């Protein structure tokens, strides 16, 4: 019973989308009048993502070559690796939508590809629509269109809906849109001195969305194509409550150990699957699936190794690259 909530641990990707939509929109709207906004924004994002992504992609590519030549035997990590070129262009989510999701060393990167596609669109949307109320309206429409697309695809082409509804950017838009919506609202609330006025609304939304999430845990599959909407709304309500200064939540999420995990989360996201697969392979469990039950000591050891590697990557690669980008591509104070 205590482990039951972990059935929805996969929904952390929806939390990632909500937080990303919020942070990116908050930054872009605040610097809308900055010269060369799009160019500097994309440079900074590149320095945020590529310094860790490219070495991991190189390891993946090398592993695939060695596996295909018979030098190593790790089919779980390197056997399912079609469309390698798409990983270099952050298009692997489209490949997965067309050919089915591949589980391998680098399969988690499908969500990062959605993120990068968001980077290529949203700055121009912020520049084109300078009225924040209109921008909020468009974001609301995008959040509504995502579940409608998933339901439509389930009806029209059920054979491809399972994979496409998981990984297409237009099918997972609501998390990014809801996070961005909160950021734009907050910008307007600061201007109107009404930020705290949303506290009661935020608490009500969080209560309702928590009940819906609990039902998703208790009755798996009850929401169908609306499940991603439920998880996105829950995490958006949680973020909204924090930004409306609901004190218990603010105190909890301000704890140092959580902030520390937040700093290393990107590296942990990229390395956790390779670590898990490699540990299972060298420990005599080569047939253990990357996703699914496995010996608990492997999970525990992989978690510790992932955290150690993530701290090292942040200290020596991520952190310095981020600092360089902030100095080189400034947006004012």
C-alpha positions as CSV (number, residue, x, y, z in Angstrom):
1,X,0.0,0.0,0.0
2,X,2.9,2.4,0.8
3,X,4.3,1.8,-2.7
4,X,1.0,2.3,-4.5
5,X,1.6,6.0,-5.3
6,X,4.8,5.0,-7.2
7,X,2.5,3.7,-9.9
8,X,2.4,7.3,-11.2
9,X,6.1,7.9,-10.8
10,X,6.4,8.1,-14.6
11,X,4.3,11.3,-14.4
12,X,7.4,13.1,-13.4
13,X,7.9,13.9,-17.1
14,X,4.7,16.0,-16.9
15,X,6.1,17.8,-13.9
16,X,9.2,18.5,-16.0
17,X,7.0,20.0,-18.8
18,X,5.0,22.2,-16.4
19,X,8.2,23.5,-14.7
20,X,9.9,24.0,-18.0
21,X,7.0,25.9,-19.5
22,X,6.8,28.1,-16.4
23,X,10.6,28.9,-16.3
24,X,11.0,29.5,-20.0
25,X,7.9,31.7,-20.3
26,X,8.8,33.6,-17.2
27,X,12.2,34.4,-18.6
28,X,11.1,35.3,-22.1
29,X,8.1,37.5,-21.1
30,X,10.4,39.4,-18.6
31,X,13.0,40.1,-21.4
32,X,10.6,40.5,-24.3
33,X,12.1,43.9,-25.2
34,X,15.7,42.7,-25.1
35,X,17.7,43.1,-28.3
36,X,18.5,39.7,-30.0
37,X,16.2,37.9,-27.6
38,X,15.7,34.7,-29.6
39,X,19.4,34.4,-30.6
40,X,20.7,34.8,-27.1
41,X,18.0,32.6,-25.6
42,X,18.8,29.8,-28.0
43,X,22.5,30.1,-27.3
44,X,21.9,29.9,-23.6
45,X,19.6,26.9,-24.0
46,X,22.3,25.2,-26.1
47,X,24.9,25.7,-23.4
48,X,22.4,24.3,-20.9
49,X,21.6,21.1,-22.8
50,X,24.4,20.1,-25.1
51,X,27.5,19.9,-22.8
52,X,25.9,16.8,-21.1
53,X,23.8,15.6,-24.0
54,X,26.5,15.3,-26.5
55,X,28.9,13.1,-24.5
56,X,25.9,10.8,-23.6
57,X,24.9,10.6,-27.2
58,X,28.6,9.7,-28.2
59,X,28.6,6.9,-25.6
60,X,25.2,5.7,-27.0
61,X,26.6,5.8,-30.6
62,X,29.7,4.0,-29.6
63,X,27.8,1.3,-27.7
64,X,25.5,0.7,-30.7
65,X,28.5,0.3,-33.0
66,X,30.3,-2.1,-30.6
67,X,27.1,-4.1,-30.1
68,X,26.4,-4.4,-33.9
69,X,30.0,-5.6,-34.4
70,X,29.6,-8.3,-31.7
71,X,32.3,-6.8,-29.5
72,X,29.8,-6.3,-26.6
73,X,26.5,-8.1,-26.0
74,X,24.0,-5.6,-24.4
75,X,20.8,-5.9,-26.4
76,X,18.7,-4.1,-23.8
77,X,20.8,-1.0,-24.0
78,X,22.0,-1.0,-27.7
79,X,20.0,-3.5,-29.6
80,X,17.0,-1.3,-30.3
81,X,18.5,1.8,-31.8
82,X,17.0,2.6,-35.2
83,X,17.0,6.1,-36.6
84,X,20.2,7.1,-34.8
85,X,20.4,10.3,-36.8
86,X,17.2,11.6,-35.2
87,X,19.0,11.7,-31.8
88,X,21.5,14.2,-33.2
89,X,18.7,16.5,-34.3
90,X,16.3,16.1,-31.4
91,X,13.7,14.4,-33.6
92,X,13.7,11.0,-31.9
93,X,10.1,11.6,-30.6
94,X,8.8,11.8,-34.2
95,X,10.7,8.6,-35.0
96,X,9.1,6.9,-32.0
97,X,5.7,8.2,-33.0
98,X,6.1,6.6,-36.5
99,X,7.8,3.4,-35.6
100,X,7.0,2.8,-31.9
101,X,8.9,3.7,-28.8
102,X,12.4,2.2,-28.4
103,X,13.7,1.3,-25.0
104,X,17.5,1.7,-25.0
105,X,20.4,3.6,-23.5
106,X,19.1,7.0,-24.6
107,X,15.3,6.5,-25.0
108,X,14.5,8.9,-22.2
109,X,15.6,11.7,-24.4
110,X,12.3,11.8,-26.3
111,X,11.0,14.3,-23.7
112,X,14.1,16.5,-24.2
113,X,13.3,16.6,-27.9
114,X,9.8,17.9,-27.1
115,X,11.5,20.5,-24.9
116,X,13.9,21.6,-27.7
117,X,11.0,21.9,-30.2
118,X,9.2,24.1,-27.6
119,X,12.3,26.3,-27.5
120,X,12.2,26.8,-31.3
121,X,8.5,28.0,-31.2
122,X,7.8,29.8,-28.0
123,X,10.2,32.8,-28.2
124,X,8.6,33.8,-31.5
125,X,5.2,33.4,-30.0
126,X,6.1,35.7,-27.1
127,X,7.5,38.3,-29.5
128,X,4.6,38.1,-31.9
129,X,1.9,38.4,-29.2
130,X,2.9,41.3,-26.9
131,X,-0.5,41.5,-25.1
132,X,-0.2,39.1,-22.2
133,X,-4.0,38.5,-22.0
134,X,-4.0,37.3,-25.6
135,X,-1.0,35.2,-24.9
136,X,-2.8,33.6,-22.0
137,X,-5.8,32.9,-24.2
138,X,-3.6,31.1,-26.8
139,X,-1.9,29.1,-24.1
140,X,-5.2,28.0,-22.8
141,X,-6.3,26.9,-26.3
142,X,-3.1,24.9,-26.7
143,X,-3.7,23.2,-23.4
144,X,-7.2,22.2,-24.5
145,X,-6.1,21.0,-28.0
146,X,-3.6,18.4,-26.7
147,X,-6.2,16.0,-25.1
148,X,-8.5,16.6,-28.0
149,X,-5.8,15.5,-30.4
150,X,-5.1,12.4,-28.3
151,X,-8.8,11.4,-28.2
152,X,-9.1,12.1,-32.0
153,X,-6.0,9.9,-32.8
154,X,-7.4,7.1,-30.6
155,X,-10.5,7.2,-32.6
156,X,-9.0,7.7,-36.1
157,X,-5.8,5.6,-35.9
158,X,-5.7,3.5,-32.7
159,X,-2.8,1.4,-34.1
160,X,-0.5,4.4,-33.9
161,X,-2.1,6.3,-31.1
162,X,-0.4,4.5,-28.3
163,X,3.1,5.6,-29.3
164,X,2.2,8.9,-31.0
165,X,0.1,10.1,-28.0
166,X,3.0,9.6,-25.7
167,X,5.7,11.4,-27.7
168,X,4.3,13.9,-30.2
169,X,4.9,17.5,-29.1
170,X,1.3,18.5,-30.0
171,X,0.0,15.6,-27.9
172,X,2.0,16.6,-24.7
173,X,1.5,20.4,-25.0
174,X,-0.8,20.9,-22.0
175,X,2.0,20.7,-19.4
176,X,4.2,23.3,-21.2
177,X,1.2,25.5,-21.9
178,X,-0.1,25.4,-18.3
179,X,3.3,26.2,-16.9
180,X,3.7,29.1,-19.3
181,X,0.2,30.2,-18.4
182,X,1.1,30.5,-14.7
183,X,4.2,32.5,-15.6
184,X,2.3,35.0,-17.7
185,X,-0.4,35.3,-15.1
186,X,2.2,35.9,-12.4
187,X,3.7,38.7,-14.5
188,X,0.3,40.4,-14.8
189,X,-0.4,39.7,-11.1
190,X,2.8,41.5,-10.1
191,X,1.8,44.5,-12.2
192,X,-1.7,44.5,-10.7
193,X,-0.5,43.8,-7.2
194,X,-2.8,40.8,-7.0
195,X,-0.5,37.8,-6.8
196,X,-1.8,36.7,-3.4
197,X,-5.4,36.9,-4.5
198,X,-5.0,33.6,-6.2
199,X,-4.3,31.6,-3.0
200,X,-7.8,30.3,-2.4
201,X,-8.3,29.4,-6.0
202,X,-4.9,27.6,-6.0
203,X,-5.8,25.6,-2.9
204,X,-9.2,24.5,-4.5
205,X,-7.5,23.5,-7.7
206,X,-4.9,21.6,-5.9
207,X,-7.5,19.7,-3.8
208,X,-9.6,18.7,-6.8
209,X,-6.5,17.7,-8.9
210,X,-5.1,15.7,-6.0
211,X,-8.4,13.7,-5.8
212,X,-8.2,13.1,-9.5
213,X,-4.6,11.9,-9.2
214,X,-5.6,9.6,-6.3
215,X,-8.3,8.0,-8.5
216,X,-5.7,7.5,-11.2
217,X,-3.6,5.6,-8.7
218,X,-6.5,3.5,-7.4
219,X,-8.1,2.8,-10.8
220,X,-5.4,2.5,-13.4
221,X,-6.5,3.3,-16.9
222,X,-9.7,5.0,-15.9
223,X,-8.8,8.3,-17.7
224,X,-7.5,6.9,-21.0
225,X,-6.3,9.8,-23.3
226,X,-7.1,12.3,-20.5
227,X,-4.5,10.9,-18.1
228,X,-1.8,13.2,-19.2
229,X,-4.2,16.1,-18.8
230,X,-4.9,15.0,-15.2
231,X,-1.2,14.8,-14.3
232,X,-0.4,18.1,-16.0
233,X,-3.2,19.9,-14.2
234,X,-2.1,18.4,-10.9
235,X,1.5,19.6,-11.2
236,X,0.3,22.9,-12.6
237,X,-2.0,23.3,-9.5
238,X,0.9,22.4,-7.3
239,X,3.1,25.0,-8.9
240,X,0.3,27.6,-8.9
241,X,-0.1,27.1,-5.1
242,X,3.6,27.5,-4.5
243,X,3.7,30.7,-6.6
244,X,0.6,32.0,-4.7
245,X,2.7,31.6,-1.5
246,X,0.9,28.7,0.2
247,X,3.3,28.6,3.1
248,X,3.4,24.9,3.9
249,X,4.3,24.1,0.3
250,X,6.8,26.9,0.0
251,X,8.6,25.7,3.1
252,X,8.6,22.1,1.9
253,X,9.9,22.8,-1.5
254,X,12.5,25.3,-0.2
255,X,14.4,22.6,1.7
256,X,18.1,22.4,0.8
257,X,18.2,18.7,-0.2
258,X,15.3,19.2,-2.6
259,X,17.0,22.3,-4.1
260,X,20.2,20.2,-4.4
261,X,18.3,17.5,-6.3
262,X,16.9,20.1,-8.6
263,X,20.3,21.3,-9.5
264,X,21.5,17.8,-10.6
265,X,18.2,16.6,-12.0
266,X,19.1,17.2,-15.7
267,X,22.2,15.0,-15.5
268,X,20.3,12.4,-13.4
269,X,17.6,12.3,-16.1
270,X,20.2,11.5,-18.8
271,X,22.4,9.0,-17.0
272,X,19.9,7.0,-14.8
273,X,18.8,4.6,-17.6
274,X,22.3,3.9,-18.8
275,X,23.5,3.3,-15.3
276,X,20.6,1.0,-14.5
277,X,21.1,-1.0,-17.7
278,X,24.9,-1.3,-17.4
279,X,24.6,-2.4,-13.7
280,X,22.1,-5.0,-14.6
281,X,24.2,-6.3,-17.5
282,X,27.5,-6.6,-15.6
283,X,25.7,-8.1,-12.5
284,X,24.5,-11.1,-14.3
285,X,21.0,-9.9,-15.1
286,X,21.2,-9.1,-18.8
287,X,17.6,-10.0,-19.5
288,X,16.2,-7.5,-17.0
289,X,14.1,-4.9,-18.8
290,X,15.1,-1.3,-18.5
291,X,11.5,-0.4,-17.5
292,X,9.9,-2.8,-15.1
293,X,10.6,-4.9,-12.0
294,X,14.2,-5.7,-11.2
295,X,16.2,-6.8,-8.1
296,X,15.9,-4.1,-5.4
297,X,19.7,-4.0,-4.8
298,X,20.2,-3.1,-8.5
299,X,17.7,-0.2,-8.2
300,X,19.3,1.0,-5.0
301,X,22.9,0.8,-6.3
302,X,21.9,2.5,-9.6
303,X,20.2,5.3,-7.7
304,X,23.4,6.0,-5.7
305,X,25.7,5.8,-8.7
306,X,23.3,8.1,-10.6
307,X,23.4,10.7,-7.9
308,X,27.2,10.6,-7.6
309,X,27.7,10.9,-11.4
310,X,25.1,13.7,-11.6
311,X,26.9,15.7,-8.9
312,X,30.2,15.2,-10.8
313,X,28.6,16.2,-14.1
314,X,27.1,19.3,-12.6
315,X,30.3,20.4,-10.9
316,X,32.6,19.9,-13.8
317,X,30.4,20.2,-16.9
318,X,26.9,21.6,-16.4
319,X,27.7,24.3,-13.9
320,X,30.7,25.9,-15.7
321,X,28.9,25.8,-19.1
322,X,25.9,27.5,-17.5
323,X,28.0,30.2,-16.0
324,X,29.9,30.8,-19.2
325,X,26.6,31.2,-21.1
326,X,25.2,33.7,-18.5
327,X,28.3,35.8,-18.8
328,X,28.5,35.6,-22.6
329,X,24.8,36.1,-23.5
330,X,23.4,38.6,-21.0
331,X,19.9,39.8,-20.7
332,X,20.4,42.7,-18.3
333,X,20.0,42.3,-14.6
